[in-house]
Amino acid sequence: MRRPVAGDASPVAVVPLTPAHGEPAAFSRAVHDAVAGAGGSPLVWLVPRPRRGGPALCLALDGVDVLAGRPSARLLAALARHPSLRLVLAGRTPSPLRPWLRAHGRLREIGAADLAFTEDEARQLLTAHGVALSSPDLADLVRLTGGTAAGLRLAATSSSARGTPATTRPATVA
């Protein structure tokens, strides 16, 4: 799959991982197919030697946490060491490769705090959904949702039934 990245001409291959990719054959096949879809031969991109000329391939593995403790984790470690591959790892838990990647200067982390909406951004989102909150209520909502897009969106859509999003947590969950 070829997706442009702003300011970057690198081809991008994306692999949405599932538990089945914990097996090396399934993981290898998925990486091969994604790289082939990014253009060119997977051998050109994946042979472990630096490519001369042209941009590096960016391989994005979404859901990499499903590989933890699985046989495919060794293949992931080999990809992390590849000299001409930019690897993007996305998952719900930190990758066990994090210390190695950090030690070799190959790590840029984006965590929940980096993705959280500010109060101004939350106000814009809510306004787009026709929801207006006072500054104190908005601050409470951002605090309770952690500024997550999903939490703010749920609050915005729930406002149609209640008039305004709830800014307090229920005592029990049914």
N, C-alpha and C positions, 0 to 999 in steps of 0.2 A: 504494500500500500504506500503510495507516494503522497506525502503531505508537506507542503511548504512551511518553513519556519521563518518568521520575520527576520530579515537580515542574514539569512543563512541559506546557502544553496545545497546543503547536505540532503541527500535522499533519506527518507525516514521509513523504516519498517516497524510496524506495530504488531505485537503478539499479545492478544488477550488470553492470559493463562487460566487454566482450570485444573482441578486436582489430577485429571488424566495426564497432564503434562509433567507430572512427577516422574513418569517413566521416561528414560532417555530417548527411546525411539520416537515417542510422541512429541517430546520437547524439540528434538532435532528436526523432525519433519515440519513442525510449526515455524521454527526459526528459518529453515530453508525456504519454505513457501513464502513467508513474509519478506525475506530478503530478495527472493526472485521477483516478487511483486513490486519491490522498490526500484526495479530496473537493473538490467545487467545480470550476469551470472553470479550465483551465490559463491562460486569458487573464487571469483575476483575479489569479493568483499571479505570472505571468511578465511581465506588462506592466511595463516598466522605470520605475515610479514608486512611491513609497512607498505601501503599503496603509494605510488609515486604520481603526483599530479591529481587534481580533482579533489572534491570534498570527501571527508570521511563519512561513512555510513552511520546514521543514528538508529540504533535498535532500541525500541521502547518495549519493555516487558511489563504489562499491566497485570497486577495480582501476583507479583513475584513471591509473596509470602506463602503461596501454596506449594512452593518448592522446598521449604525449610525441612530438613531432615530426610528428604527424598533423594533417590539416586540422581536425579537431574541437577541437583545442587552442584555437583562436580563440573557439569557442563557450564553452568552459570559462572562458576569461578574461572573457568577457562576463557569464557567470553569477556569477563572483566579484565583479564590480562592482555587481551587482544590489542596490538599497538595502533591499529587504524580504525577502531570501532568506538563510537561514542555510545555508551550504554545508559539508558534511562530506566531506572527501576521504580515501579510504583506498587505500593501495597499498603495494607492496613497496619502492618508491624514493620519495624526497622529490619533491614536486610542484615543477615550475618556477615555479609561482605563489607559492611560499613567501616569497620576498623581498618581493613586492608586498603579500601578505596581512599579513606582519609589519609592514611600514612603515605600513600603514593600521589597525593595531590589530585586525585581523580573524583572528588566528591563535592557535590553541591546539593545541600539538603533543602527541601521545601516541606515544611511541616504545617500542621493545622493552624498554628498562629500566623503563618505567612499567608494562609488562604482565608483567614477570618475577615469578615466585613467590618469596616469601621462604622461608627454611628452615621456618618455622612453617606456612606455607601448603602447602609441598611435603609436610611430614609429614602434614598433614591429608588431602591427596590420596592419598598412598601408603597411609595407614591405611584410607581408604575402600576401597582395593583389596586390603586384607589384607596389606600389606607393611610390615614394621617394620625400620628401619635404625638403627644406632648414630648418635650425633651426628656423629662424624667422617665416616662413610660418607654420611650425608645431606648434609653440607656439600660433600663431593666431588661427589656427584651433582648438586646444584644448580649448582655451579661448572661442571661438564662440560656440562650441558644449557643453561646460561645462564638457568636458571629458567623455561624455556619450558614451557607447558602440554603441548605435543606431546611434547617430550623426556621430561618426567616421566611422562606417560601411557605412552609406549613402554617406559620403564624398568619401570613398574609391571606392565604386561602381560607383559613378557619374564620377569619374576621367576617366573612359574608354571612356566616350562620349566627355569630354572637355580637356583631357590631364592631368590636375591636379585638385584637389578639390578646390572649391571656398572658399576663406578665407574672403570674405566680404559678407554682407547680401544684398539681392536685395532690391531696393527701394520700390517695390510693389510686392505683391504676387497675382498671377492670379489664 
